[in-house]
């Protein structure tokens, strides 16, 4: 599921705040770092959404339908998700 814009901004602010608390880390210009954090969070959200879509499409193509949320569906979802990530990123 894609993160809302508000969630992305909230997480970016939390990350900025935590970076300020890390010993040895100095953020010279938060206005330069914040947009980059927002971009990365947005890209990761889009990637997760596309992986989820591919996994659900694969599970829907099985000849024996499984109710979403069942133990079997959850196990197959996790396994298929790992396969998709491995294939996409050569992990």
ZIVEN-V692075 format. One record per residue. N is the residue number from 1. RES is the residue in one letter. PHI is phi in whole degrees, 0 to 359 (NA if undefined). OMEGA is omega in whole degrees, 0 to 359 (NA if undefined). Layout:
BEGIN
[[N,RES,PHI,OMEGA] [N,RES,PHI,OMEGA]]
END
This chain:
BEGIN
[[1,X,NA,181] [2,X,288,179] [3,X,284,177] [4,X,290,179] [5,X,301,180] [6,X,297,180] [7,X,296,179] [8,X,298,180] [9,X,295,178] [10,X,299,180] [11,X,295,178] [12,X,298,178] [13,X,295,178] [14,X,297,179] [15,X,297,179] [16,X,300,181] [17,X,296,180] [18,X,294,177] [19,X,301,178] [20,X,292,180] [21,X,267,182] [22,X,277,179] [23,X,300,178] [24,X,87,179] [25,X,254,177] [26,X,237,177] [27,X,261,184] [28,X,290,183] [29,X,224,179] [30,X,303,180] [31,X,290,175] [32,X,272,184] [33,X,279,184] [34,X,305,179] [35,X,298,179] [36,X,292,177] [37,X,298,179] [38,X,298,179] [39,X,298,181] [40,X,296,179] [41,X,298,179] [42,X,294,178] [43,X,298,179] [44,X,295,178] [45,X,296,178] [46,X,296,179] [47,X,297,180] [48,X,298,179] [49,X,295,180] [50,X,291,176] [51,X,295,179] [52,X,301,179] [53,X,298,180] [54,X,295,180] [55,X,296,180] [56,X,296,178] [57,X,296,178] [58,X,297,181] [59,X,295,179] [60,X,291,182] [61,X,278,180] [62,X,294,184] [63,X,292,180] [64,X,254,182] [65,X,292,177] [66,X,240,177] [67,X,291,179] [68,X,299,180] [69,X,96,177] [70,X,289,181] [71,X,301,181] [72,X,299,180] [73,X,298,180] [74,X,299,180] [75,X,296,180] [76,X,294,177] [77,X,300,181] [78,X,299,181] [79,X,296,180] [80,X,294,179] [81,X,298,178] [82,X,299,179] [83,X,296,179] [84,X,297,179] [85,X,296,179] [86,X,298,181] [87,X,293,182] [88,X,289,187] [89,X,246,178] [90,X,54,181] [91,X,281,NA]]
END
